[in-house]
Amino acid sequence: MSTVDILGWTPGLHVEFTIREGLIVVAADEAGCRTLDERCHVLLPMRVRRACRLDGTQRVVLAALPGRQRLIVHPPALLGQLTLAVHTAALGGQL
């Protein structure tokens, strides 16, 4: 089951994008600027990719928030910051 399947989203759904704290938040929105393709892939607009320094070749981490009907896209540049405290704690305070 894919991240988008968890949200129950289907091909043709209109979505909108916002950037918050360096994360890309994707939400279903009838007035959204993009639609999910036939495979339910979300294609990020150029303005969003540029704002998050994504060049199109980088992999991202996706998280579904089904209760809020949101898809969160974690750009690679932010992952190190988000996981630093957890990794430090897991290694007994030393990296």
The first five atom37 places (N, CA, C, CB, O) and aatype in JSON, in Angstrom:
{
  "aatype": [12, 15, 16, 19, 3, 9, 10, 7, 17, 16, 14, 7, 10, 8, 19, 6, 13, 16, 9, 1, 6, 7, 10, 9, 19, 19, 0, 0, 3, 6, 0, 7, 4, 1, 16, 10, 3, 6, 1, 4, 8, 19, 10, 10, 14, 12, 1, 19, 1, 1, 0, 4, 1, 10, 3, 7, 16, 5, 1, 19, 19, 10, 0, 0, 10, 14, 7, 1, 5, 1, 10, 9, 19, 8, 14, 14, 0, 10, 10, 7, 5, 10, 16, 10, 0, 19, 8, 16, 0, 0, 10, 7, 7, 5, 10],
  "atom_mask": [
    [1, 1, 1, 1, 1],
    [1, 1, 1, 1, 1],
    [1, 1, 1, 1, 1],
    [1, 1, 1, 1, 1],
    [1, 1, 1, 1, 1],
    [1, 1, 1, 1, 1],
    [1, 1, 1, 1, 1],
    [1, 1, 1, 0, 1],
    [1, 1, 1, 1, 1],
    [1, 1, 1, 1, 1],
    [1, 1, 1, 1, 1],
    [1, 1, 1, 0, 1],
    [1, 1, 1, 1, 1],
    [1, 1, 1, 1, 1],
    [1, 1, 1, 1, 1],
    [1, 1, 1, 1, 1],
    [1, 1, 1, 1, 1],
    [1, 1, 1, 1, 1],
    [1, 1, 1, 1, 1],
    [1, 1, 1, 1, 1],
    [1, 1, 1, 1, 1],
    [1, 1, 1, 0, 1],
    [1, 1, 1, 1, 1],
    [1, 1, 1, 1, 1],
    [1, 1, 1, 1, 1],
    [1, 1, 1, 1, 1],
    [1, 1, 1, 1, 1],
    [1, 1, 1, 1, 1],
    [1, 1, 1, 1, 1],
    [1, 1, 1, 1, 1],
    [1, 1, 1, 1, 1],
    [1, 1, 1, 0, 1],
    [1, 1, 1, 1, 1],
    [1, 1, 1, 1, 1],
    [1, 1, 1, 1, 1],
    [1, 1, 1, 1, 1],
    [1, 1, 1, 1, 1],
    [1, 1, 1, 1, 1],
    [1, 1, 1, 1, 1],
    [1, 1, 1, 1, 1],
    [1, 1, 1, 1, 1],
    [1, 1, 1, 1, 1],
    [1, 1, 1, 1, 1],
    [1, 1, 1, 1, 1],
    [1, 1, 1, 1, 1],
    [1, 1, 1, 1, 1],
    [1, 1, 1, 1, 1],
    [1, 1, 1, 1, 1],
    [1, 1, 1, 1, 1],
    [1, 1, 1, 1, 1],
    [1, 1, 1, 1, 1],
    [1, 1, 1, 1, 1],
    [1, 1, 1, 1, 1],
    [1, 1, 1, 1, 1],
    [1, 1, 1, 1, 1],
    [1, 1, 1, 0, 1],
    [1, 1, 1, 1, 1],
    [1, 1, 1, 1, 1],
    [1, 1, 1, 1, 1],
    [1, 1, 1, 1, 1],
    [1, 1, 1, 1, 1],
    [1, 1, 1, 1, 1],
    [1, 1, 1, 1, 1],
    [1, 1, 1, 1, 1],
    [1, 1, 1, 1, 1],
    [1, 1, 1, 1, 1],
    [1, 1, 1, 0, 1],
    [1, 1, 1, 1, 1],
    [1, 1, 1, 1, 1],
    [1, 1, 1, 1, 1],
    [1, 1, 1, 1, 1],
    [1, 1, 1, 1, 1],
    [1, 1, 1, 1, 1],
    [1, 1, 1, 1, 1],
    [1, 1, 1, 1, 1],
    [1, 1, 1, 1, 1],
    [1, 1, 1, 1, 1],
    [1, 1, 1, 1, 1],
    [1, 1, 1, 1, 1],
    [1, 1, 1, 0, 1],
    [1, 1, 1, 1, 1],
    [1, 1, 1, 1, 1],
    [1, 1, 1, 1, 1],
    [1, 1, 1, 1, 1],
    [1, 1, 1, 1, 1],
    [1, 1, 1, 1, 1],
    [1, 1, 1, 1, 1],
    [1, 1, 1, 1, 1],
    [1, 1, 1, 1, 1],
    [1, 1, 1, 1, 1],
    [1, 1, 1, 1, 1],
    [1, 1, 1, 0, 1],
    [1, 1, 1, 0, 1],
    [1, 1, 1, 1, 1],
    [1, 1, 1, 1, 1]
  ],
  "atom_positions": [
    [[0.85, -1.17, 0.0], [0.0, 0.0, 0.0], [0.9, 1.24, 0.0], [-0.97, 0.0, 1.23], [1.83, 1.34, 0.8]],
    [[0.61, 2.16, -0.9], [1.43, 3.37, -0.99], [0.98, 4.43, 0.01], [1.38, 3.94, -2.42], [-0.09, 4.32, 0.61]],
    [[1.8, 5.42, 0.17], [1.48, 6.53, 1.07], [0.2, 7.22, 0.63], [2.64, 7.53, 1.12], [-0.62, 7.61, 1.46]],
    [[0.03, 7.39, -0.68], [-1.18, 8.05, -1.2], [-2.4, 7.15, -1.01], [-1.0, 8.4, -2.7], [-3.49, 7.65, -0.75]],
    [[-2.23, 5.82, -1.12], [-3.33, 4.89, -0.87], [-3.85, 5.03, 0.56], [-2.88, 3.44, -1.12], [-5.06, 4.97, 0.79]],
    [[-2.95, 5.21, 1.5], [-3.34, 5.37, 2.91], [-4.3, 6.54, 3.07], [-2.09, 5.57, 3.79], [-5.2, 6.5, 3.91]],
    [[-4.11, 7.57, 2.26], [-4.98, 8.74, 2.33], [-6.3, 8.53, 1.6], [-4.27, 9.95, 1.75], [-7.24, 9.31, 1.76]],
    [[-6.38, 7.47, 0.8], [-7.6, 7.22, 0.03], [-7.73, 8.11, -1.19], [0.0, 0.0, 0.0], [-8.82, 8.26, -1.74]],
    [[-6.62, 8.7, -1.61], [-6.64, 9.6, -2.77], [-6.66, 8.77, -4.04], [-5.42, 10.55, -2.75], [-6.11, 7.67, -4.1]],
    [[-7.3, 9.32, -5.07], [-7.45, 8.61, -6.34], [-6.97, 9.49, -7.5], [-8.92, 8.2, -6.56], [-6.86, 10.7, -7.35]],
    [[-6.7, 8.87, -8.66], [-6.26, 9.65, -9.82], [-7.25, 10.77, -10.15], [-6.09, 8.73, -11.05], [-8.47, 10.6, -10.05]],
    [[-6.7, 11.9, -10.54], [-7.52, 13.05, -10.91], [-7.84, 13.98, -9.75], [0.0, 0.0, 0.0], [-8.4, 15.06, -9.97]],
    [[-7.5, 13.59, -8.53], [-7.75, 14.45, -7.37], [-6.93, 15.72, -7.48], [-7.42, 13.71, -6.04], [-5.73, 15.67, -7.77]],
    [[-7.56, 16.86, -7.26], [-6.84, 18.14, -7.27], [-6.16, 18.34, -5.92], [-7.82, 19.32, -7.58], [-6.75, 18.07, -4.87]],
    [[-4.92, 18.81, -5.97], [-4.15, 19.05, -4.74], [-3.5, 20.42, -4.78], [-3.09, 17.95, -4.54], [-3.26, 21.0, -5.85]],
    [[-3.21, 20.93, -3.59], [-2.54, 22.21, -3.43], [-1.31, 21.99, -2.55], [-3.49, 23.28, -2.8], [-1.26, 21.04, -1.76]],
    [[-0.34, 22.85, -2.69], [0.94, 22.73, -1.99], [1.21, 23.96, -1.14], [2.09, 22.51, -2.99], [0.99, 25.09, -1.58]],
    [[1.69, 23.73, 0.07], [2.21, 24.82, 0.9], [3.55, 24.35, 1.46], [1.2, 25.21, 2.05], [3.81, 23.15, 1.56]],
    [[4.37, 25.3, 1.83], [5.67, 24.99, 2.43], [5.65, 25.54, 3.85], [6.87, 25.59, 1.6], [5.41, 26.73, 4.07]],
    [[5.9, 24.65, 4.8], [5.91, 25.04, 6.22], [7.12, 24.43, 6.9], [4.6, 24.6, 6.92], [7.33, 23.21, 6.87]],
    [[7.9, 25.28, 7.5], [9.09, 24.82, 8.23], [9.99, 23.94, 7.35], [8.68, 24.04, 9.49], [10.62, 23.01, 7.85]],
    [[10.04, 24.24, 6.07], [10.89, 23.5, 5.16], [10.28, 22.22, 4.6], [0.0, 0.0, 0.0], [10.87, 21.57, 3.75]],
    [[9.09, 21.86, 5.09], [8.38, 20.68, 4.6], [7.36, 21.1, 3.55], [7.69, 19.93, 5.77], [6.84, 22.21, 3.59]],
    [[7.07, 20.21, 2.63], [6.04, 20.46, 1.63], [4.78, 19.75, 2.11], [6.47, 19.97, 0.2], [4.79, 18.54, 2.35]],
    [[3.71, 20.5, 2.26], [2.43, 19.95, 2.7], [1.51, 19.9, 1.48], [1.8, 20.8, 3.86], [1.25, 20.92, 0.85]],
    [[1.02, 18.7, 1.17], [0.13, 18.5, 0.04], [-1.25, 18.18, 0.6], [0.64, 17.35, -0.91], [-1.4, 17.3, 1.45]],
    [[-2.26, 18.91, 0.13], [-3.63, 18.72, 0.61], [-4.59, 18.65, -0.57], [-4.03, 19.86, 1.57], [-4.41, 19.34, -1.57]],
    [[-5.62, 17.82, -0.43], [-6.67, 17.78, -1.43], [-7.38, 19.13, -1.42], [-7.69, 16.61, -1.15], [-7.7, 19.68, -0.37]],
    [[-7.61, 19.66, -2.62], [-8.24, 20.98, -2.75], [-8.85, 21.08, -4.14], [-7.2, 22.14, -2.5], [-8.14, 21.02, -5.14]],
    [[-10.17, 21.25, -4.21], [-10.85, 21.33, -5.51], [-10.27, 22.41, -6.4], [-12.33, 21.58, -5.31], [-10.31, 22.3, -7.63]],
    [[-9.74, 23.46, -5.8], [-9.15, 24.56, -6.57], [-7.65, 24.38, -6.75], [-9.44, 25.9, -5.88], [-6.95, 25.29, -7.19]],
    [[-7.15, 23.19, -6.4], [-5.71, 22.93, -6.46], [-5.14, 23.06, -7.85], [0.0, 0.0, 0.0], [-5.81, 22.85, -8.85]],
    [[-3.87, 23.43, -7.88], [-3.18, 23.7, -9.15], [-2.73, 22.43, -9.87], [-1.98, 24.58, -8.9], [-2.37, 22.51, -11.05]],
    [[-2.73, 21.3, -9.21], [-2.28, 20.04, -9.82], [-3.3, 18.94, -9.55], [-0.89, 19.62, -9.28], [-4.14, 19.05, -8.66]],
    [[-3.21, 17.88, -10.34], [-4.01, 16.68, -10.1], [-3.09, 15.48, -10.01], [-5.08, 16.49, -11.22], [-1.99, 15.48, -10.57]],
    [[-3.54, 14.45, -9.3], [-2.78, 13.21, -9.23], [-2.87, 12.53, -10.59], [-3.31, 12.28, -8.09], [-3.93, 12.5, -11.2]],
    [[-1.75, 11.98, -11.06], [-1.76, 11.32, -12.37], [-2.42, 9.94, -12.26], [-0.32, 11.19, -12.92], [-2.91, 9.57, -11.19]],
    [[-2.43, 9.19, -13.35], [-3.12, 7.9, -13.4], [-2.54, 6.88, -12.43], [-3.07, 7.34, -14.8], [-3.21, 5.9, -12.08]],
    [[-1.3, 7.08, -11.98], [-0.68, 6.2, -10.99], [-0.72, 6.81, -9.59], [0.76, 5.89, -11.38], [-0.09, 6.3, -8.67]],
    [[-1.46, 7.89, -9.44], [-1.59, 8.63, -8.18], [-0.27, 9.25, -7.74], [-2.1, 7.72, -7.08], [-0.04, 9.45, -6.55]],
    [[0.59, 9.55, -8.69], [1.83, 10.26, -8.38], [1.53, 11.75, -8.23], [2.91, 10.02, -9.47], [0.7, 12.31, -8.95]],
    [[2.22, 12.36, -7.3], [2.11, 13.79, -7.07], [3.3, 14.46, -7.76], [2.06, 14.13, -5.53], [4.44, 14.19, -7.4]],
    [[3.04, 15.3, -8.71], [4.11, 16.02, -9.4], [4.24, 17.4, -8.77], [3.83, 16.13, -10.94], [3.32, 18.21, -8.81]],
    [[5.4, 17.65, -8.18], [5.61, 18.93, -7.49], [5.82, 20.05, -8.5], [6.83, 18.83, -6.54], [6.6, 19.91, -9.44]],
    [[5.12, 21.17, -8.3], [5.33, 22.32, -9.2], [6.76, 22.85, -9.07], [4.31, 23.44, -8.88], [7.4, 22.7, -8.03]],
    [[7.24, 23.47, -10.13], [8.6, 24.02, -10.15], [8.81, 25.0, -9.0], [8.87, 24.72, -11.5], [9.87, 24.98, -8.37]],
    [[7.84, 25.86, -8.72], [8.0, 26.85, -7.65], [8.24, 26.16, -6.3], [6.75, 27.76, -7.56], [9.01, 26.66, -5.48]],
    [[7.59, 25.04, -6.08], [7.75, 24.29, -4.83], [9.12, 23.62, -4.81], [6.63, 23.23, -4.67], [9.83, 23.67, -3.8]],
    [[9.5, 22.98, -5.92], [10.82, 22.34, -5.99], [11.94, 23.36, -5.77], [11.01, 21.65, -7.34], [12.88, 23.09, -5.03]],
    [[11.83, 24.5, -6.39], [12.87, 25.53, -6.21], [12.93, 26.03, -4.78], [12.62, 26.71, -7.16], [14.02, 26.21, -4.23]],
    [[11.78, 26.25, -4.18], [11.74, 26.76, -2.81], [12.4, 25.79, -1.83], [10.3, 27.03, -2.39], [12.94, 26.21, -0.81]],
    [[12.33, 24.5, -2.13], [12.91, 23.48, -1.25], [14.22, 22.92, -1.79], [11.93, 22.36, -1.05], [14.72, 21.91, -1.28]],
    [[14.77, 23.56, -2.81], [16.05, 23.18, -3.41], [16.06, 21.72, -3.9], [17.16, 23.38, -2.42], [17.04, 21.0, -3.71]],
    [[14.97, 21.31, -4.53], [14.89, 19.98, -5.13], [15.17, 20.11, -6.61], [13.5, 19.32, -4.87], [14.58, 20.95, -7.29]],
    [[16.07, 19.27, -7.12], [16.43, 19.39, -8.54], [15.74, 18.36, -9.43], [17.91, 19.27, -8.7], [15.99, 18.32, -10.63]],
    [[14.89, 17.54, -8.87], [14.18, 16.55, -9.66], [14.8, 15.17, -9.63], [0.0, 0.0, 0.0], [14.16, 14.19, -9.99]],
    [[16.06, 15.07, -9.19], [16.72, 13.77, -9.12], [16.79, 13.25, -7.69], [18.12, 13.85, -9.71], [17.11, 12.08, -7.46]],
    [[16.49, 14.1, -6.74], [16.61, 13.72, -5.33], [15.39, 12.93, -4.87], [16.79, 14.96, -4.47], [14.26, 13.18, -5.29]],
    [[15.65, 11.99, -4.0], [14.56, 11.24, -3.38], [14.08, 12.0, -2.15], [15.02, 9.8, -3.0], [14.85, 12.72, -1.51]],
    [[12.82, 11.83, -1.84], [12.23, 12.47, -0.68], [11.57, 11.41, 0.19], [11.2, 13.56, -1.1], [11.34, 10.28, -0.26]],
    [[11.28, 11.77, 1.42], [10.56, 10.88, 2.33], [9.14, 11.41, 2.43], [11.25, 10.8, 3.74], [8.91, 12.59, 2.67]],
    [[8.17, 10.5, 2.25], [6.76, 10.88, 2.32], [6.15, 10.36, 3.61], [5.99, 10.34, 1.1], [6.48, 9.27, 4.07]],
    [[5.25, 11.15, 4.18], [4.5, 10.72, 5.36], [3.03, 11.09, 5.15], [5.06, 11.38, 6.66], [2.71, 12.23, 4.79]],
    [[2.16, 10.12, 5.37], [0.72, 10.37, 5.25], [0.15, 10.69, 6.62], [-0.01, 9.14, 4.62], [0.47, 10.02, 7.61]],
    [[-0.68, 11.69, 6.67], [-1.43, 12.02, 7.89], [-2.9, 11.82, 7.56], [-1.13, 13.51, 8.38], [-3.59, 12.79, 7.23]],
    [[-3.41, 10.58, 7.65], [-4.77, 10.31, 7.2], [-5.85, 11.08, 7.95], [-5.05, 8.85, 7.32], [-6.85, 11.48, 7.35]],
    [[-5.66, 11.3, 9.23], [-6.65, 12.05, 10.0], [-6.79, 13.49, 9.56], [0.0, 0.0, 0.0], [-7.85, 14.1, 9.73]],
    [[-5.74, 14.03, 8.99], [-5.75, 15.42, 8.5], [-5.82, 15.5, 6.99], [-4.52, 16.16, 9.0], [-5.9, 16.59, 6.42]],
    [[-5.79, 14.34, 6.32], [-5.81, 14.28, 4.86], [-4.69, 15.12, 4.25], [-7.17, 14.75, 4.32], [-4.92, 15.93, 3.36]],
    [[-3.49, 14.9, 4.75], [-2.31, 15.61, 4.28], [-1.21, 14.63, 3.94], [-1.83, 16.63, 5.33], [-1.06, 13.58, 4.57]],
    [[-0.44, 14.99, 2.94], [0.78, 14.27, 2.58], [1.93, 15.22, 2.86], [0.77, 13.79, 1.07], [1.95, 16.35, 2.36]],
    [[2.89, 14.77, 3.66], [4.04, 15.6, 4.0], [5.25, 15.09, 3.23], [4.31, 15.59, 5.55], [5.57, 13.9, 3.28]],
    [[5.91, 15.99, 2.52], [7.1, 15.66, 1.74], [8.31, 16.23, 2.48], [7.01, 16.23, 0.27], [8.39, 17.43, 2.72]],
    [[9.23, 15.35, 2.83], [10.44, 15.75, 3.56], [11.6, 15.84, 2.57], [10.77, 14.73, 4.71], [12.1, 14.81, 2.12]],
    [[12.05, 17.04, 2.23], [13.21, 17.18, 1.34], [14.48, 16.67, 2.02], [13.39, 18.66, 0.92], [14.59, 16.74, 3.25]],
    [[15.43, 16.16, 1.25], [16.66, 15.61, 1.83], [17.43, 16.6, 2.7], [17.55, 15.12, 0.74], [18.01, 16.21, 3.71]],
    [[17.45, 17.86, 2.32], [18.21, 18.85, 3.08], [17.69, 18.99, 4.51], [18.16, 20.21, 2.38], [18.43, 19.39, 5.4]],
    [[16.43, 18.67, 4.73], [15.83, 18.83, 6.05], [15.94, 17.56, 6.9], [14.38, 19.21, 5.9], [15.85, 17.64, 8.12]],
    [[16.14, 16.42, 6.28], [16.15, 15.15, 7.02], [17.23, 15.08, 8.09], [16.32, 14.01, 6.07], [16.98, 14.58, 9.19]],
    [[18.41, 15.58, 7.79], [19.48, 15.57, 8.78], [19.11, 16.37, 10.02], [0.0, 0.0, 0.0], [19.39, 15.94, 11.14]],
    [[18.49, 17.51, 9.83], [18.07, 18.34, 10.95], [16.98, 17.65, 11.76], [17.57, 19.71, 10.45], [17.0, 17.68, 13.0]],
    [[16.02, 17.03, 11.07], [14.89, 16.4, 11.75], [15.3, 15.16, 12.55], [13.84, 16.02, 10.74], [14.68, 14.85, 13.56]],
    [[16.33, 14.47, 12.1], [16.7, 13.21, 12.75], [17.9, 13.32, 13.69], [17.0, 12.19, 11.7], [18.24, 12.35, 14.37]],
    [[18.54, 14.46, 13.76], [19.75, 14.62, 14.57], [19.53, 14.26, 16.03], [20.26, 16.05, 14.47], [20.32, 13.5, 16.59]],
    [[18.48, 14.77, 16.66], [18.24, 14.51, 18.08], [17.98, 13.02, 18.33], [17.05, 15.34, 18.58], [18.48, 12.47, 19.31]],
    [[17.22, 12.38, 17.47], [16.92, 10.96, 17.63], [18.19, 10.13, 17.46], [15.85, 10.51, 16.61], [18.44, 9.21, 18.24]],
    [[18.98, 10.45, 16.46], [20.22, 9.7, 16.23], [21.2, 9.9, 17.38], [20.86, 10.13, 14.91], [21.87, 8.95, 17.8]],
    [[21.29, 11.11, 17.88], [22.18, 11.39, 19.01], [21.75, 10.59, 20.24], [22.19, 12.9, 19.33], [22.59, 9.99, 20.91]],
    [[20.45, 10.58, 20.53], [19.94, 9.83, 21.68], [20.17, 8.33, 21.51], [18.45, 10.12, 21.89], [20.53, 7.64, 22.46]],
    [[19.97, 7.83, 20.3], [20.14, 6.4, 20.04], [21.59, 5.96, 20.24], [19.69, 6.06, 18.62], [21.85, 4.8, 20.57]],
    [[22.51, 6.87, 20.04], [23.93, 6.55, 20.2], [24.48, 7.02, 21.54], [24.73, 7.17, 19.07], [25.69, 7.21, 21.69]],
    [[23.6, 7.2, 22.51], [24.04, 7.56, 23.85], [24.6, 8.95, 23.97], [0.0, 0.0, 0.0], [25.45, 9.2, 24.82]],
    [[24.16, 9.86, 23.14], [24.59, 11.25, 23.21], [25.8, 11.57, 22.38], [0.0, 0.0, 0.0], [26.28, 12.71, 22.38]],
    [[26.32, 10.59, 21.66], [27.5, 10.83, 20.82], [27.21, 10.44, 19.38], [28.71, 10.03, 21.35], [26.65, 9.38, 19.1]],
    [[27.58, 11.31, 18.48], [27.46, 10.98, 17.05], [28.81, 10.69, 16.47], [26.79, 12.11, 16.28], [28.92, 10.39, 15.29]]
  ]
}
